[in-house]
Each structure stands twice: as structure tokens, then as C-alpha cells.
Amino acid sequence: MNSYSHAPESLREASAAYAESGAICVRGAFKNEVEELRAGVDALLKQPGPFASDHSKAGRFFEDYCNWERIEQFRSFVLGSNAGEMAAALLFSPVQFFHDHVIVKNAGTTMPTPWHQDISYFPIDAQKNVSFWIALDFVDKAACPQFVEGSHKWDKSFAPRSFDDGSVYQGRKGESSAEDLGTIARRETLLSWTLQPGDFIAFHFKTLHGAPQKTLAGMRRAFVMRWVGHGAKYLRREGIPPYPWQDLRSGQALPEERFPVFAAASE
């Protein structure tokens, strides 16, 4: 079973499953905060940040990241919800909030999300990590992101690729082409779920994942939270997207005043 409630005893059970599979679904955790997060997405769409991009071809596929400090609803959620406690419980470690990421696909959008590992896009060295992909709309299983079970434990890394045309980021080399990643994924066990607003998928930065080419019947908004555990360090890397932390040194611990620390309720 890879679907859990957000009760403390369920999260303890979920921690072992997360470590084994690299992706689990947690039910109903943020159903009371959905409207707040939707309002934050609306504010972001009206005033995107400097890292926003739109990959639209048929319908809109918008994403933006590192906006939590300027979007009131996001800041309130990051600092005031129990998301940090949940991340710490899953990782059995105090955690730091790394960054936020908003993904919006409008109704009628057919563009897939290509197969990739998130870690290849991040300036971070973190053995303990987790992303929360929080559904803000109903997501049919056929349109849900798909995760290759156990792929976070592979001794492989894949170069980051553009979501627009699939080209490898300048300055990076990978072990596999985009076509090969799809072939690899289809040979493995894929995890995906039907999601209600407020459900979230917790997955490892190294878990290979993508979203299928599917004409969406309705809008699919997601608020994604990135968390890193004890010992995480900033890592300068070539050929990744821009981030707002150019003053940090490679190998430096993340400053707590910029990357808030959270612990599980029992710690």
C-alpha cells in the first residue's frame, strides 16, 4: 500500500514505505488549506516571479518557483501549517524548507511532463530529502504524475532537460536520452494515484518521474514544497536553472534564517 492518512501513526508507517519506494500518497493532509493555496496561485499568475516559464503548446503549462517569501498565502502556509512537521516525520530528521514550486496546467492542455529526476535541477547536496506535490484540484489517475518505484536508489543520474524541447541543459551530460528515460520507465513499476484537493504525493529528489500526455478535462494546479534533512549543503552546479542564492558558497550549510528549520512533533 502506498496511500496513507496524515495521522501520526500513519506517517510513522509511511516513513518506511517512503524510504523503500521513493514515492507515496498522503490523503487529506491539506484539504483545509486548499483555498488559501489557490489564492496564492492566483496571485502568482497575476504577478509571476523572475523564474517563471510557460511551456504551452496546446493549452497552458506554467511553472514558477522560489516565491514563498513574497506571496502572502504561500509564506503563511510554509510557516504556519504542519507541513514541516510531516516532512521531518517522514525523514526521521529535522528538515529545512528548501523552496516552493507552482505547476499549473489548464484544461485542454495536452503537453506531457518529460521523465526526469528533480535532483539534477537543484543546487543542493542532500541525502535526506522529500518533495510534497500538493494537489489543489481533482487529479484523475490518468493525468497524475507517474513515479518509477524504487528509482531513487539507482546508482544513476540523468542530465536535466528543457521542458520545452527536451534538449540537455548547456554544460551538462547525461547517461540517457529522453527517449531512453521513457523506455526505462515503462519497464518498471509505475506509481500514480487519483488525487482529491488537499492530497499530496511525497517523493524523493532522485525518483524518476513524469506526467503522461493527456488532454486535461479541468485545471490541474499543484503547490510543491521541497524539504531537505540534516546535513544538507548548498552545491554550486553548472547547467541548472537559476536560483536566488548566488551569494552562498558550495559546501555551505543552508542558513537557517533563509531556509526555515522544522522538527517532527515528538522531537
MARLUM-916233 format. One record per residue (C-alpha): x, y, z. Coordinates in steps of 0.02 Angstrom, whole numbers, padded with zeros to 5 digits, always signed. Layout:
N
XYZ;...
//
This chain:
267
+00000+00000+00000;+00068+00172-00046;-00076+00282+00014;-00087+00348+00192;-00184+00467+00301;-00092+00608+00387;-00120+00539+00563;+00041+00522+00665;+00035+00332+00669;+00006+00326+00481;+00154+00441+00450;+00268+00327+00551;+00214+00183+00440;+00231+00294+00287;+00413+00334+00327;+00468+00155+00294;+00366+00145+00133;+00438+00311+00075;+00616+00251+00104;+00579+00092+00005;+00477+00155-00142;+00532+00337-00160;+00352+00398-00182;+00194+00384-00077;+00024+00469-00071;-00040+00552+00088;-00228+00580+00094;-00320+00735+00154;-00173+00818+00238;-00204+00994+00172;-00388+00994+00123;-00421+01140+00240;-00283+01244+00160;-00331+01216-00023;-00422+01382-00042;-00277+01478+00035;-00154+01397-00085;-00269+01425-00235;-00274+01610-00189;-00085+01610-00185;-00078+01531-00358;-00198+01663-00423;-00085+01800-00352;+00067+01718-00432;-00016+01704-00603;-00056+01890-00595;+00123+01933-00546;+00245+01793-00593;+00419+01792-00521;+00586+01807-00613;+00599+01618-00637;+00427+01590-00714;+00411+01493-00876;+00269+01441-00989;+00291+01281-01091;+00124+01298-01178;+00095+01215-01345;-00084+01153-01335;-00157+01235-01180;-00058+01317-01041;+00083+01233-00944;+00151+01362-00822;+00278+01344-00683;+00367+01461-00562;+00473+01436-00407;+00552+01523-00257;+00405+01639-00223;+00355+01592-00046;+00431+01745+00035;+00335+01868-00075;+00166+01780-00095;+00073+01804+00069;-00029+01643+00059;+00125+01537+00022;+00225+01615+00164;+00082+01586+00286;+00068+01405+00232;+00254+01367+00240;+00274+01443+00413;+00104+01407+00489;+00050+01235+00427;+00109+01067+00494;+00195+01025+00329;+00368+01043+00406;+00324+00926+00548;+00260+00799+00423;+00419+00810+00317;+00525+00787+00473;+00422+00636+00524;+00444+00555+00354;+00632+00582+00353;+00663+00548+00538;+00762+00709+00539;+00740+00894+00570;+00711+00975+00400;+00739+01140+00314;+00619+01214+00189;+00718+01223+00027;+00597+01304-00095;+00422+01310-00169;+00368+01267-00346;+00199+01301-00427;+00141+01199-00578;-00017+01243-00674;-00091+01151-00822;-00252+01222-00892;-00400+01123-00955;-00365+01061-01131;-00177+01053-01105;-00100+00900-01188;+00085+00931-01158;+00166+00795-01051;+00295+00825-00915;+00453+00736-00977;+00536+00599-00875;+00667+00673-00759;+00749+00672-00587;+00723+00833-00489;+00893+00823-00405;+00979+00860-00571;+00898+01034-00572;+00941+01081-00391;+01095+01165-00314;+01090+01050-00163;+01182+00902-00087;+01055+00817+00025;+01046+00631+00060;+00884+00655+00156;+00753+00747+00055;+00570+00747+00006;+00454+00845-00108;+00270+00870-00067;+00167+00882-00229;+00004+00953-00159;-00149+00936-00272;-00259+01092-00274;-00385+01014-00396;-00454+00841-00427;-00325+00740-00525;-00380+00585-00618;-00253+00444-00608;-00231+00452-00797;-00169+00632-00780;-00070+00608-00618;+00120+00617-00617;+00196+00443-00626;+00343+00387-00518;+00461+00242-00552;+00455+00139-00394;+00624+00123-00308;+00718+00228-00437;+00785+00344-00300;+00901+00201-00252;+00975+00179-00426;+01158+00220-00447;+01116+00329-00597;+01097+00514-00632;+01017+00595-00784;+01057+00767-00851;+00920+00899-00835;+00824+00936-00993;+00718+01079-01054;+00531+01051-01032;+00507+01147-01195;+00604+01042-01319;+00692+00904-01220;+00867+00972-01252;+01002+00943-01121;+01046+01097-01019;+01206+01180-01077;+01358+01119-00981;+01280+00953-00928;+01300+00775-00989;+01180+00633-00951;+01180+00445-00958;+01023+00432-01061;+00921+00522-01192;+00742+00575-01156;+00682+00429-01263;+00786+00308-01161;+00713+00376-00999;+00538+00338-01063;+00593+00163-01112;+00671+00136-00941;+00515+00197-00852;+00397+00085-00950;+00497-00069-00898;+00473-00029-00714;+00330-00020-00590;+00246+00150-00602;+00158+00231-00455;+00016+00355-00478;-00147+00397-00391;-00316+00480-00410;-00300+00636-00303;-00426+00744-00213;-00385+00927-00173;-00276+00927-00018;-00196+00757-00050;-00010+00757-00085;+00124+00645-00158;+00287+00636-00060;+00435+00588-00170;+00624+00585-00166;+00726+00710-00269;+00806+00563-00361;+00643+00472-00402;+00621+00464-00591;+00451+00537-00636;+00348+00622-00770;+00169+00657-00819;+00083+00574-00967;+00019+00659-01123;-00162+00678-01076;-00293+00806-01126;-00346+00880-00959;-00532+00895-00927;-00502+01030-00796;-00365+01138-00724;-00225+01046-00632;-00141+01158-00504;-00007+01096-00386;+00092+01180-00247;+00257+01088-00223;+00364+01101-00066;+00547+01045-00064;+00622+00988+00101;+00798+00935+00147;+00856+00844+00303;+01001+00860+00423;+01170+00882+00339;+01109+00963+00178;+01232+01080+00094;+01222+01206-00046;+01305+01142-00205;+01357+01254-00349;+01323+01163-00512;+01339+01203-00696;+01194+01185-00814;+01045+01206-00696;+00905+01334-00688;+00940+01499-00598;+00908+01516-00411;+00913+01667-00294;+01059+01606-00187;+01212+01656-00286;+01296+01725-00129;+01306+01553-00049;+01467+01451-00058;+01471+01273-00122;+01477+01157+00027;+01398+01284+00143;+01258+01231+00261;+01093+01315+00219;+01072+01472+00327;+00926+01444+00445;+00865+01623+00428;+00834+01592+00242;+00788+01407+00248;+00674+01383+00399;+00700+01231+00512;+00560+01116+00568;+00556+00961+00677;+00431+00820+00700;+00306+00848+00839;+00387+00715+00950;+00563+00787+00935;
//
